[in-house]
Structure formats: C-alpha cells, structure tokens
Amino acid sequence: MSPSPEDPLGPLMTAPAHWTARAMQEQGSRFFQALGAALDAADLHNRRLIYRTWPAECQDFYRRGLLLAAEET
C-alpha cells in the first residue's frame, strides 16, 4: 500500500529506513539509539508503528539522515 499525498509519514515510508536509523544511532540519546537499531531491523508494519508513535522525532532524524547520506556521496 503506497502512502497517500496527505500522509505526513509518506516521505518516511517511501524512503529507505537506513539513513534515519543511522542518524538515530549516531546522534540520538540512548533511547533513540536503541530505537534506531529497532527501525533498522523492522519490517514495514513495525516501521510504520515506530513512525506513527514518534512522528516529530522521526521526521527530525529523517532530515538528519538525509544530511548524512549527502555527506557520504
């Protein structure tokens, strides 16, 4: 199921979780480091659950992940 245009989690759900998870693990508190590890291992259902539970934080780490990805290219 593809996200609807109104879904604020759309970019998160269509992007690879790797960079968001990596930003959490490298830049987050111990809690977000563990959440990043869980996100990296999560299937689609659990990814959506993580994103819906902490939407603002996940958006922030998503943006940080984009910066990490850009630095590596």
N, C-alpha and C positions, 0 to 999 in steps of 0.2 A: 504494500500500500504506500503510495507516494504522498508526501505531506501536501496539504492544501496551501495556497498562497497566503492565507490568513494565519497559518500556523507559525507562531513566533519561533518554534523549535525547528522549522523547516530547514534552515541552513545547517543546523547541528545534525539533523537526522540524515541529510544527504551527503555531508562531508565525512571523510574517514575520521574515526574517533582517535586515531593515533596521536595527532598533534595536540588535541585538547587534553587527552590523558597525560601526555608528556609534560605539558605546561603545569598540570596539577601536581605531577610527581616532582618536578624540578622547582616550582615556585610556590607551592601551596603549604599550608600548615600540615601537621601530621595527619589530620583528618582528611584533608584534600589529597595528600599523597596516597593514602590508602584508597580513597575514592577513585583517584586516577588509575590505580592498579586494577580496581574492580571494573572501571569503564573500559580499560584496555582489553579485559577478558570477557566483557559482557556480550551476550547475543543481542539481537535487535530489540526484543521485548524489554530486557533489562536496561539497555542503553536508554530507551525512551523513558523508563521509570526513573532512572538517575536524572535525566534532563528535566523531567517534569517536577521532580521533588526539589531540585535546586536550580531553577531556571536562570536567575540573575547571575549566580556564581558560574554556572556552566557557560553562559554567554561570555562572561569575562574571561574565563580560561580558554574558550574557543578563540577569542580575539588574540589572546597571548600566544596561543598555538599557531595562529596564522603568522605572527611575527617570528616565531621560532623556525617555522618552515621556510619563510623568506630568507632568514639568515643562513640557512643551510644550502640554499641554491646559488 
